[in-house]
Amino acid sequence: HPSPVRFAARLVRNHSSFAPGLEPVLKALARRLPDTDTITPGRLAKTGGSSQLFELRFGAAGPDLFGYKLIARKGKSSQEVFVNTKLSRGEMEAHVLGAVEKVHG
C-alpha cells in the first residue's frame, strides 16, 4: 500500500526579506502542502500602487514552471512566490485561501 503523504513543504529562504505579512502566510501554506513540495519566494519589489490589505493571488506561470507563481502584495511591496507542486489549481487555490485567512483573517 502507498505510504501516507507527509505534510510540510520546504520553505526556501534564499532572501532575507519578505513582503509585509507574507512570511507567516507561507509558513501556514507550507504546513498544508505535501513535504515533496517547495515554496520559493522571489525578490521583493516596490510597486507604484498601494494595496492596503494583504493579498496573495495567482500569476501567469511559465511553461517550464512545474507548479504555480503567486504574487503577494501589501502596501507598496510586491513579491513573487514560486510553488513547486503537483496539486491541481483548485486544491492550490483552497490552500492559499486557507493560509491567508488563517493569518490575516
N, C-alpha and C positions, 0 to 999 in steps of 0.2 A: 504494500500500500504506500502511496506517496507520503513523504514527510510533511508535517504540518508547516504552514507558512509562518515564518518568524517575522515579527514586525519591528520596525525602527530602521528606516532608510538612513544612509550615511549622509550627514550634512557636511559638505566640503567647505573648509574655512581657508580659502585662498586669498581672501580680502579681509582687512581688519574692520572695515566699515560696512554697516548695513543701513538701508533706508530706514527712517524713523518707524518704529513699530514692526519691522519685518522679522527680526531675529526670533522673537517668541512665536510668531506665526509659523516660521519654517521649522522650529523645534516641534510644534504641535503637529504640523503636517508630516514630519519625519516619523513620528510615532504611529501615524495611520498607514504608512506605506510599507510594503514588504522590505525585508532587510537586504534584498538584492538591488534595490533602487538607490540612486544617488540624487542629491539636491545640490546644485552648484550655483551660488549667487554670482552674478556678473558684476561689472564695475558700477559704481554709484555715479549717477549723472544729475546735473541740475536741469530743471525744466523751466520753460517760460511761465507756464500757467501755475496756479496754486490749487492743490486739491486738499480741502480741509480734512476730509475723512480718509482714513487708511483704505486703500483699495488694492486688490491683487487680482488682475484679470489675465486672460489668455492672450498671448501674442501670436503672430504668424510664425509657425515653425518651419525651418528649412527642411528640404527633402532628406538631408543627411542626419537630421536630428532624430534620435530614437526616443521619443517622448514628447515633452511639451516645453514651450517657453512661456513663462509667466512674467508679468510686468507689475512691479509694486510701485505705488505712488502715495506720497504723503507730503503735504506742504509743497516745497519746490524741488523735492528729491524724487528721482525715478531710478529703479534698478531692475535689471533683467534677472530672472532666475530660471535655470535650466533643470528640468526634472527628467532623469533617465528612468523610464518605467515602461512596463508592458500593459499597464492598466488602460481601459477604454477611456475615451473623453468624458463619458457620463460619470464613470467612477471617479475620475480625477477631479471633475467639477464638484462632486459631492464632498470629496476630501478637502479641497481648497476652501469651499464654503464653510465646512465644519471647523477647520482650523482658524479661519478668520473670525468666525462667530465666537469661538472659544476664547480667543484673546481680546478681541475688540467689541464683542457682544453686540 
